[in-house]
Amino acid sequence: MHPVEPKSAPARLRREGPDWHLALRCIDIGNAEKVTADALQGVCYRNDAQIIDIRVRRGLPVNGGGMTVVIKRPGSAG
């Protein structure tokens, strides 16, 4: 999950340091996980009860915001 990068990002980085982005407004990480799991139901799995491992992280801001999803079969490497 990546919040939207504001136009002021370079100035805020210089002024506030490397953790400047932590104060940005962003969807609640729990809500993002639920919405994503529901959206992938019927596409990647029949029911989200089949999910056995889930990891959610907030990333650095990107232009337009974004979400990266990696899906692996149980027992696959990595």
N, C-alpha and C positions, 0 to 999 in steps of 0.2 A: 504494500500500500504506500503510495507516494502522494503527499499533499501537493497542491498547485504551487508552483514556484512564482513568487511575486516579482514584479519588475524591480523592486528594491533589494533583491537578493544580494547582489555584489556589495552594495553599501552596508547592508545589515551584517554581512559576514565580516567586513572590515571593522565595523563599529562594535558588534556584539560578540564576535569570536565564533569558533567552530560549532557551537551548540545553538546558534541563533534560530534555527529552523524548528526547534522543539516547542516554541511558543506559537507556531502557526496553527490556525484553526484547521481541523481535519476531522473527518467522520470518526466516531468512536470505533476503536479497533474491534470490539466485540460485535458491534452492529455490522461492520464491514465483513467479518467472518461469516456471520449468519446469512447476510444477503448473498454473498458469493457462494456459499454452500447450497442455498436454495436455488440459485440461478443455474448451477451445474447439475442439479438433480434431473435425471432423465436424459442428460447429455453424456456425463462421465460415469454415472452410477444410477441405479434404479431408485435408491433411497439414501438420504444422507446418514442414515443409521449405519451404512456400510463404511463410513469413514473411520479408520482405525488410528490415524495419526494426523494431527493438524498443527501447523505452526504459522503464526501470524506475526509479522514484523512491520514496523513503520520505517520506511526508507527516507532517503533524502528527497527534497522537493524536485519535481520535474515539470517542464512546461506542460500545462494542461492537467496535471495530476495523473495518476495511473494506478493500476493494480496488476501484479504479476502473479500468475498461478502456475504451479508445477504439480503435475499429477503423476504418481508412480504406482505401478501394480504392487501388491504385497509381495515381499520377497525379492523385489528388483534391487539391483545395486544402487548405492548412493542414497 
